[in-house]
Amino acid sequence: MPTTACAIRDLDPASGAEVDLVARRMRATLVEVEGEEAGTALYTMDWLRERVRWHLDAANCAGRVLVSLDAAGAITGHAIVREEKDESGRAFGLFSTIFVDPPLRRAGIASRLLDEGEAWMRERRLPEAATWTSSSNAKLVALLVPRGYGITAHHVHEVTGTVMVRLARALG
C-alpha cells in the first residue's frame, strides 16, 4: 500500500469523543494481541479512558497523546508517549501504545507517529526510545526492528502470564 499523507496533532483534551476513541483503540490493541477474553478482561473501558486523560495531565506525567488524521480530519491512529525512568533512575522515552486503524495499516501512518514521538523524545534530550509489548505482537516487532529497535529485556506479565518484551533503541 502506498504511503498515506497524514497530519499529526495532539489529542484534544476537551474532546470526550477523542478520549473515548483512543481508549477504545487501546482496548482493540489488547484484543488483537491477547485475544478477546484476555484483552477485554485486563482493563475496564473507564480505566482506559482515565489512562488517556492521565497522559494529558502534566501533573501526572510528561507525555503526549498524538493522533494522526486523514485528509478529511478523521483520526486514523494514535501514539501515546511519555518520559519514564528505569530502575536506576535514568530517563527514557516510552511509547505506551501505538495504534493504526487496521484498513489503513502499511501506509506509513505508524512510521509518522513514531517519527513524531521520537522527535518529542529528542527535544526532551531522552537518550532512548522504548516500548513494552507481548512477545507474540509480531506486527509491532516487525514495525520497530527495521527502525533500529532491539529486544533489550523480557518479563512475564503477572496477571496474564504473557511473556513481554522491551524493544528499545538509542536516540541520536
Salt bridges, closest charged atoms under 4 A:
ASP10 OD1 - ARG64 NE 2.78
GLU18 OE2 - ARG9 NH2 2.65
ASP20 OD2 - ARG24 NH1 2.45
ASP20 OD1 - ARG49 NE 2.70
GLU32 OE2 - ARG105 NH1 2.83
GLU32 OE2 - LYS139 NZ 3.18
ASP46 OD1 - ARG49 NH1 2.87
GLU50 OE2 - ARG53 NH1 2.95
GLU83 OE1 - ARG124 NE 2.93
GLU84 OE2 - ARG82 NE 2.49
ASP86 OD2 - ARG90 NE 3.34
ASP115 OD1 - ARG147 NH2 2.76
GLU116 OE2 - ARG64 NH1 3.52
GLU118 OE1 - ARG122 NH2 3.97
GLU118 OE1 - ARG147 NH2 3.10
GLU118 OE1 - ARG169 NH2 2.99
GLU128 OE1 - ARG90 NH2 3.10
GLU128 OE1 - ARG166 NH2 2.69
